[in-house]
Amino acid sequence: MKIACVGGGPAGLYCSILMKRQDPGHDITVHERDPAGSTYGWGVTYWGSLLDKLAAGDPESARAVRESSVRWSEGVAHVGDRTTRHHGDEGFGIGRGRLLGILAERARSLGVRVEFEDEITDGAALPDADLVVACDGVRSTVRERHAAHFGTEVALGHNTYIWLGTTKVFDAFTFAFVETPHGWIWCYAYGYGEDRSTCVVECSPRTWTGLGLDRADEAAGLALLERLFAEVLDGHRLIGRATAGGSAQWRNFRTLTNRTWSHGNVVLLGDAAHTTHYSIGAGTTLALEDAIALADALGRRSGDGPAELAPAFAAYERTRKSELLPVQSAARHSALWYENLPRYITLPPAQMFALLGQRHSPLLPYVPPQLYYRIDRAAGRVESLRRLKRWLGPKVARTLHGTRG
């Protein structure tokens, strides 16, 4: 089968690896619009369960990803001059550029053609292939050709954010909340290499405009953020772009959904199909899991003809939409928690940090924070209360959603 992956991100590259391993006779090309070695973003996060899935799909690339990742098992929250540290599950960080390099090298070694600076522009003909995998991101040009068919919808988040790097190497997943005369501003920071960390800064629109960040150029904006986060950065600088050219941009997160994920011989993958709020750190994991599910569905088809693609696409979409439901719910509640930060920020440090970890709960927005904290602490010790908490969460949330004007 002739396969074209439009987009050379993690989803497209890993899909090409899995399909080539499944059948070396597949003729596969990955079309990437950017030059080799060029990537946006800094480091990405994932958890150990993803490594297990990658090892099952392709042990060689999984081993390289693990060896190139940094690990942490603690979370630190700084709220003004208060600090709380918490020991949790082991997390991993890897540079996005390094991850793409590993996957591209592995794909080539299997016989996949990876073509850089090969953009499929608006109006241009799609590659001549039996199967076209649209993995060209949230603003997918392939998807937009048939946006009405896919039923594409985009919802913009309330808060503004900017994706930065820093020379400060964090040894734990770090949250820092700083109060300003215009409201709170905060960052999420985590290491991903020997000399670099990712630092995502977020705030409400009121804080963003009040601080003048909406009008500042990149240099002035970074200088202001370095002053605000001077303590957590330990004097290190912030960096606006991972690659030359352009500048870091403040954005509102785009939550994208599609009613259906396929059209003819075209199927959506990764951010072209769906997005989840960055605050749960799952974007890259979900894209790679999409690739695994699509390759599995295609591997189960009965033949190589066009008629066999439709049921494979349907099985892939059904599986992934079901698996995404709890993740998308968690992402929505996580974003909502940050949008309502004043509700939680003045709590005692231990309580605030505990609720930060519980921000995915559908119950939390509707229960007084102190009461939720007491229920959560008690539920950790008493099984009956733990069952009550699980039972109350979705039922109370549905009831309260139904009574809102």
C-alpha positions in Angstrom: 0.0 0.0 0.0 1.2 3.5 -0.8 0.9 5.7 2.3 1.5 9.5 2.6 1.8 11.0 6.1 1.3 14.8 5.8 3.1 16.2 8.7 6.4 15.1 10.3 5.5 15.5 14.0 5.6 12.6 16.5 2.3 11.2 15.3 3.2 11.0 11.6 6.7 9.7 12.1 5.6 7.0 14.6 2.7 6.0 12.4 5.1 5.5 9.5 7.4 3.4 11.7 4.6 1.1 12.8 3.1 0.7 9.3 6.6 -0.1 7.9 7.2 -2.7 10.7 3.8 -4.2 10.0 4.5 -4.6 6.3 8.0 -3.7 4.9 6.4 -3.7 1.4 4.4 -0.5 2.2 5.6 2.5 0.2 5.6 5.3 2.8 6.5 9.0 2.6 6.4 11.6 5.3 5.9 15.1 4.0 7.2 17.7 6.5 6.9 21.4 5.7 9.8 22.6 7.9 13.5 22.1 7.3 15.3 19.1 9.0 16.2 19.9 12.6 13.7 22.7 12.8 10.9 22.5 15.4 8.7 24.7 17.5 8.4 24.2 21.2 10.9 23.0 23.8 10.5 19.9 25.8 7.5 17.5 26.0 6.4 15.4 29.0 5.1 11.9 29.3 4.7 9.1 31.8 6.1 5.6 32.1 3.0 3.9 30.6 3.8 5.5 27.3 7.2 3.9 27.2 5.6 0.5 27.7 3.3 1.1 24.7 6.2 2.4 22.5 8.3 -0.6 23.5 5.5 -2.9 22.3 5.3 -1.1 19.0 9.0 -0.6 18.3 11.5 -1.5 20.9 14.4 0.3 19.2 12.9 3.7 19.1 11.4 3.3 22.6 14.9 2.5 23.9 16.3 5.6 22.3 13.5 7.8 23.7 14.0 6.5 27.2 17.8 7.0 27.0 17.3 10.6 25.8 14.8 11.6 28.5 15.2 13.1 31.9 13.2 12.0 34.9 11.6 13.5 37.9 9.4 12.2 40.7 8.6 15.3 42.7 6.4 18.3 42.2 7.1 21.7 43.7 4.7 24.6 44.1 5.8 28.1 44.9 3.0 30.5 45.9 4.5 33.9 46.7 7.1 33.1 49.4 5.5 29.8 50.3 6.8 26.5 48.9 5.4 23.0 49.1 7.1 19.8 47.7 5.3 16.6 46.9 6.6 13.2 45.9 4.5 11.5 43.2 4.7 9.3 40.1 7.8 9.3 37.9 7.5 11.6 34.9 9.8 12.1 31.9 10.8 15.0 29.7 12.5 15.0 26.3 13.3 17.8 23.9 10.8 17.9 21.1 13.6 18.2 18.6 15.4 15.2 20.0 12.2 13.1 19.9 11.6 14.0 16.3 15.2 13.2 15.4 14.9 9.8 17.0 11.7 9.0 15.2 12.9 10.4 11.8 16.1 8.4 12.0 14.3 5.2 12.9 11.7 5.7 10.1 14.5 6.2 7.5 16.3 3.0 8.8 13.1 1.1 8.0 12.9 2.5 4.5 10.5 5.4 5.0 11.1 8.5 2.9 11.1 11.6 5.1 10.9 14.6 2.9 11.6 18.0 4.6 10.6 21.4 3.2 7.8 19.6 1.4 4.6 21.5 2.3 1.2 20.5 1.0 -0.3 24.0 0.6 -3.9 25.1 0.4 -5.3 24.2 -3.0 -2.3 21.9 -3.9 -3.0 18.4 -4.9 -2.7 15.8 -2.1 0.0 13.2 -2.5 -0.9 10.3 -4.9 -1.4 7.5 -2.3 -3.8 4.8 -1.3 -3.9 6.3 2.2 -3.3 9.9 3.3 -2.7 10.4 7.0 -3.4 14.1 7.9 -1.1 14.7 10.9 -0.3 18.4 10.1 -1.5 19.9 13.4 -4.3 21.9 14.8 -4.4 24.2 11.7 -4.3 21.2 9.3 -4.5 22.3 5.7 -5.6 18.8 4.7 -8.5 18.8 7.2 -9.6 22.3 6.2 -10.3 21.1 2.6 -13.3 19.2 4.0 -13.9 21.0 7.3 -17.7 20.8 6.9 -17.5 17.0 6.4 -15.2 16.6 9.4 -17.4 18.8 11.5 -14.5 20.8 12.8 -15.1 23.0 15.9 -12.7 25.1 17.8 -13.2 26.7 21.2 -10.7 29.3 22.5 -9.6 29.2 26.1 -10.1 32.2 28.4 -6.5 32.6 29.7 -3.5 33.6 27.6 -0.2 31.6 27.6 3.2 31.6 26.1 5.6 28.6 25.5 9.2 29.5 26.5 12.5 27.8 27.3 15.0 28.6 30.0 18.6 27.8 30.9 17.5 27.0 34.4 17.4 23.2 34.8 14.5 22.1 37.1 14.9 18.8 38.9 11.2 18.6 39.7 8.0 19.6 37.9 7.6 23.1 39.2 4.7 25.5 39.5 5.3 29.1 40.5 2.5 31.6 41.2 3.3 35.3 41.5 0.9 38.0 42.6 1.0 41.3 40.7 -1.1 44.5 41.1 -3.1 43.2 38.1 -3.7 39.7 39.3 -1.8 36.4 39.4 0.6 35.1 36.8 2.1 31.6 36.9 4.4 29.2 35.2 4.8 25.5 34.7 8.4 24.4 34.3 10.2 21.1 33.8 13.6 19.9 32.7 14.1 18.0 29.5 17.9 18.1 28.9 21.2 18.8 30.5 21.0 22.6 30.1 17.4 23.4 29.2 13.9 23.4 30.7 10.5 24.3 29.3 8.7 27.2 31.0 5.0 27.8 30.1 3.6 31.1 31.5 -0.1 31.7 31.8 -2.4 34.4 33.2 -5.8 35.9 32.8 -6.5 38.5 30.1 -6.8 41.2 32.8 -3.4 40.4 34.1 -1.9 40.1 30.6 -3.1 43.6 29.6 -2.5 45.1 33.0 1.1 44.2 32.9 1.5 45.5 29.3 2.4 42.1 27.9 -0.1 42.5 25.1 1.9 45.5 23.9 5.5 44.5 24.7 7.8 43.2 22.1 9.5 39.9 22.8 12.6 41.3 24.5 10.7 43.5 26.8 8.1 40.8 27.5 10.8 38.3 28.4 12.6 40.8 30.6 9.4 41.5 32.6 8.7 37.8 33.0 12.3 37.2 34.2 11.8 39.8 36.9 8.5 38.4 38.0 9.9 34.8 38.2 13.4 35.8 39.3 13.3 33.7 42.4 12.3 30.4 40.8 14.6 31.1 37.8 17.6 31.7 40.1 18.8 34.4 37.8 18.6 32.3 34.6 17.1 33.8 31.4 14.0 32.9 29.5 14.3 32.1 25.8 11.6 33.0 23.3 12.2 30.5 20.4 13.7 27.1 20.1 14.7 27.8 16.5 16.0 30.8 14.6 13.4 33.2 13.1 10.1 34.5 14.4 9.3 35.1 18.1 7.3 33.4 20.8 3.6 34.3 20.8 1.0 34.7 23.5 -2.0 32.6 22.6 -5.4 31.4 23.8 -5.5 27.6 23.7 -7.5 26.1 20.8 -9.5 23.1 21.9 -10.3 21.4 18.6 -12.8 18.5 18.0 -14.1 16.8 14.8 -17.4 15.0 14.4 -15.7 12.4 12.2 -12.0 11.7 11.6 -12.0 10.3 8.0 -13.1 11.2 4.5 -12.4 8.9 1.6 -8.8 7.8 1.9 -7.9 10.6 4.3 -7.7 10.0 8.1 -6.9 12.5 10.8 -4.2 11.9 13.4 -3.0 13.8 16.5 -3.7 17.5 16.8 -5.4 17.5 13.4 -8.1 15.3 15.0 -8.3 16.7 18.5 -6.4 18.8 21.1 -6.4 18.7 24.9 -5.3 21.6 27.2 -1.6 21.8 27.7 -1.9 21.9 31.5 -2.3 18.1 31.7 0.8 17.5 29.6 -0.7 14.8 27.4 -0.5 16.2 23.8 2.4 14.2 22.6 1.3 11.0 24.4 -2.2 11.2 22.8 -0.7 11.8 19.3 1.5 8.7 19.7 -1.4 6.7 21.0 -3.4 7.7 18.0 -0.7 6.4 15.7 -0.7 3.1 17.6 -4.4 2.7 17.4 -4.5 3.6 13.7 -1.8 1.2 12.8 -3.5 -1.5 14.8 -6.8 -0.9 13.0 -5.2 -0.9 9.6 -3.3 -4.1 10.4 -6.6 -5.9 11.1 -8.2 -5.0 7.7 -8.9 -7.9 5.3 -7.2 -6.4 2.2 -5.4 -3.4 0.7 -8.3 -2.1 -1.4 -10.1 1.2 -0.7 -13.2 -0.7 0.6 -11.1 -2.0 3.5 -10.1 1.4 4.7 -13.5 2.6 5.8 -14.1 -0.1 8.5 -10.5 0.3 9.7 -11.0 4.1 10.0 -14.3 3.5 11.9 -12.6 1.1 14.3 -9.7 3.5 14.9 -12.0 6.5 15.5 -14.3 4.5 17.8 -11.4 3.2 19.9 -9.7 6.6 20.3 -12.8 8.7 20.9 -13.7 6.3 23.8 -10.2 6.4 25.2 -10.1 10.2 24.9 -13.3 10.9 26.9 -11.7 10.8 30.4 -8.6 12.7 29.2 -10.6 15.5 27.5 -12.8 15.8 30.7 -9.7 16.1 32.8 -8.2 18.7 30.5 -11.4 20.8 30.6 -11.5 20.8 34.4 -7.8 21.5 34.6 -8.2 24.6 32.4 -11.2 25.6 34.4 -9.2 25.3 37.7 -6.6 27.8 36.4 -9.3 30.1 35.0 -10.7 30.2 38.6 -7.3 30.4 40.4 -8.4 33.1 42.9 -10.8 30.5 44.4 -7.8 28.3 45.5 -4.7 30.5 45.6 -5.2 31.8 49.2 -5.6 28.4 50.8 -2.9 27.1 53.1 0.0 25.7 51.0 -0.7 22.0 51.7 -4.3 22.4 50.7 -3.6 24.5 47.7 -1.1 22.0 46.3 -3.4 19.1 47.0 -6.2 20.7 45.1 -3.7 21.6 42.3 -3.2 17.9 42.0 -6.9 17.2 42.1 -7.8 19.9 39.5 -9.1 17.3 37.1 -12.0 16.4 39.3 -15.5 17.2 38.0 -16.6 17.8 41.6 -14.1 20.4 42.6 -15.7 23.4 40.9 -19.0 22.9 42.7 -17.8 22.2 46.3 -16.1 24.7 48.7 -12.4 24.1 48.4 -11.8 23.4 52.1 -14.7 20.9 52.1 -13.4 19.1 49.0 -9.9 19.0 50.6 -11.3 17.4 53.8 -13.3 14.8 51.7 -10.2 14.0 49.7 -8.0 13.6 52.7 -10.6 11.4 54.4 -11.3 9.4 51.3 -7.6 8.5 51.2 -8.0 6.7 54.5 -11.6 5.3 54.5 -12.8 3.1 51.7 -16.4 3.9 52.1 -15.7 7.6 51.8 -13.5 6.9 48.8 -16.5 5.2 47.1 -18.7 8.1 48.0 -16.3 10.5 46.4 -16.2 8.5 43.2 -20.0 8.3 43.2 -20.7 11.9 44.0 -18.2 13.4 41.4 -20.0 12.7 38.1 -23.5 12.7 39.5 -23.2 16.1 41.3 -21.4 17.6 38.4 -24.1 16.5 36.0 -26.9 17.9 38.3 -25.2 21.2 38.8 -24.4 21.6 35.1 -28.1 21.0 34.4 -29.2 23.8 36.8 -26.9 26.5 35.4 -28.5 29.3 33.5 
